[in-house]
Amino acid sequence: MTEVQQNLAKIREQLPTNVQLVAVSKFHPAEMIQQCYDQGQRIFGESHEQELRIKFPALPKDIEWHFIGHLQTNKVKYIAPYISLIHAVDSFKLMKEINKQAARNNRIIRILLELHIAEETTKFGLSLADCRTLFEESEWRDLKNIQICGLMCMASNTDDMERVRKDFETARIFFEEIKAKYFPNDETFCERSWGMTHDFQIAAKEGSTMVRVGTAIFGERQY
Ligand SMILES: *Cc1c(COP(=O)(O)O)cnc(C)c1O
């Protein structure tokens, strides 16, 4: 086994069976993705449309590509034909554009809404208040070509693991609120995408169903 394959096996051993692994391959070459693929890994996460444009045609067609980064509306059309899940949707405007491009491709695109819970990590994501408003306004119900499958978040960028746990707990409790109000009988609203290299074990304990792990599998990224 290669080093990447050994790393992948180690991460898998630590994950409960109900938590899916998104192997975050951004800035890493197609050969490393292929190595993981050869070990059965099928879900890969990327954050840049330009990079996906090169990797998508070069790699096996049964890979499920997840877009995990901040997505600009003008880039949606490029990934709409094949993207399997878009994690970081943080505005109604972006939802409308994904819906439009999904319709053009005769698809229903699965999305997650990104919550802004961490203090400082990112300027992206919906505050809990904005997310509540988005659901209350109910225009999202008219978007027939997207399916809201759950929520995504990043924890605060800190070594204070109790703080990290609290962030995930906040997200988990908020997920339950939205689930109960808007998706009580809808099994497709079930995903909680949280946890990265440094905090995926904590995330798994705080209800994550999908961890997005890059560095622990592929090593440090060369930007
Ligand atoms: C890059 C990235 C990851 C992976 O981070 P690691 O610390 O390398 O595991 C996870 N989620 C998002 C949104 C990212 O941009």
The ligand as an SDF file (V2000), in Angstrom:
LIG
                    3D

 15 15  0  0  0  0  0  0  0  0999 V2000
   -9.9810   22.0090    2.6430 C   0  0  0  0  0  0  0  0  0  0  0  0
  -11.2600   21.7530    3.3390 C   0  0  0  0  0  0  0  0  0  0  0  0
  -11.4220   20.6280    4.1670 C   0  0  0  0  0  0  0  0  0  0  0  0
  -10.3060   19.6380    4.4840 C   0  0  0  0  0  0  0  0  0  0  0  0
   -9.4670   20.1690    5.4670 O   0  0  0  0  0  0  0  0  0  0  0  0
   -8.3090   19.2860    6.1610 P   0  0  0  0  0  0  0  0  0  0  0  0
   -7.9480   20.0600    7.3670 O   0  0  0  0  0  0  0  0  0  0  0  0
   -7.2060   19.1810    5.1700 O   0  0  0  0  0  0  0  0  0  0  0  0
   -8.8890   17.9650    6.4800 O   0  0  0  0  0  0  0  0  0  0  0  0
  -12.6690   20.4140    4.7170 C   0  0  0  0  0  0  0  0  0  0  0  0
  -13.6970   21.2480    4.4870 N   0  0  0  0  0  0  0  0  0  0  0  0
  -13.5780   22.3440    3.7170 C   0  0  0  0  0  0  0  0  0  0  0  0
  -14.7460   23.2240    3.5120 C   0  0  0  0  0  0  0  0  0  0  0  0
  -12.3560   22.6330    3.1210 C   0  0  0  0  0  0  0  0  0  0  0  0
  -12.2510   23.7280    2.3510 O   0  0  0  0  0  0  0  0  0  0  0  0
  1  2  1  0
  2  3  1  0
  2 14  2  0
  3  4  1  0
  3 10  2  0
  4  5  1  0
  5  6  1  0
  6  7  2  0
  6  8  1  0
  6  9  1  0
 10 11  1  0
 11 12  2  0
 12 13  1  0
 12 14  1  0
 14 15  1  0
M  END
$$$$
